[in-house]
Amino acid sequence: MASEMDRLFSENKPSLVIGYGNADLPFNELQYGLSAFTAPSFISSSCLGALLCDGSTVDAG
């Protein structure tokens, strides 16, 4: 998972990351993957992040 996050952020340079963890993308792996990322981020382990993210605002690469 960490290598996928590294690839995603090396190819794309977002100015803000908003997201949420779920069974497919666990919260602790998101936190680890974003540890070297310098832009502001909001990652939630609840559905709050899901409410902020939809198909028109999120591009997983």
HELIX and SHEET records of a PDB file:
HELIX    1   1 ALA A    2  GLU A   11  1                                  10    
HELIX    2   2 PHE A   27  GLY A   33  1                                   7    
HELIX    3   3 CYS A   47  LEU A   52  1                                   6    
SHEET    1   A 2 VAL A  17  TYR A  20  0                                        
SHEET    2   A 2 SER A  41  SER A  44  1                                        
END                                                                             
